[in-house]
Amino acid sequence: ETGVTQTPRHLVMGMTNKKSLKCEQHLGHNAMYWYKQSAKKPLELMFVYNFKEQTENNSVPSRFSPECPNSSHLFLHLHTLQPEDSALYLCASSQGSSGRNEQYFGPGTRLTVT
Amino acid sequence: QQQVKQSPQSLIVQKGGISIINCAYENTAFDYFPWYQQFPGKGPALLIAIRPDVSEKKEGRFTISFNKSAKQFSLHIMDSQPGDSATYFCAASKRDDKIIFGKGTRLHILP
């Protein structure tokens, strides 16, 4: 295991539902990331947090709302999603937010929007 | 604008053969080039990385070849094994900036 856990592993939700994805890292890292992985865009960076502060929002629609209460936990709150939002959502962490720092990925949450 | 172009999209290699995945970049400020490996049901994991001050880096059966003037780098997997079947992502980054991933190559090694 990489030291990054994600729950749930699978999620099916309707377009009117509200759900949250959770990520926890046990590596003592300072930076955490959300990625969306789909067939069209295999690794699409969504958000970056460094020391709990959001440092990157890659033009993500507001129906995705991240939350980072501390350096070990990261959430992605979902509401009013569209079917095209169905994808694998990956969380990652690293010692710092520089691209030179190795990123440790969790196993992902497979999201299906119906 | 795609800053890191990866090819091929998919690759099938016989067991024991050499797998080669190529990447090209545009930004000459990039100075760190990692490769990540992703198995089904898992997140990507760092496999090997290179800096542009060397032209080659080898770790076991995995070798990165780097051509700074051509702005290209490639991953070679020698004696490819079925257990190497995975998706491979090249990436690039520069100091104090985020990492940019390629679109990935799905590698399948025939037993």
Interface residues (C-beta under 8 A of the other chain):
Chain A: T2 V4 K41 P42 L43 L45 V48 E56 L90 A92 S97 S98 G99 R100 E102 Q103 Y104 F105 G106 P107 G108
Chain B: Y32 P34 Y36 G41 K42 G43 P44 A45 L46 A49 T87 F89 A91 A92 S93 K94 R95 D96 D97 K98 I99 I100 F101 K103 G104
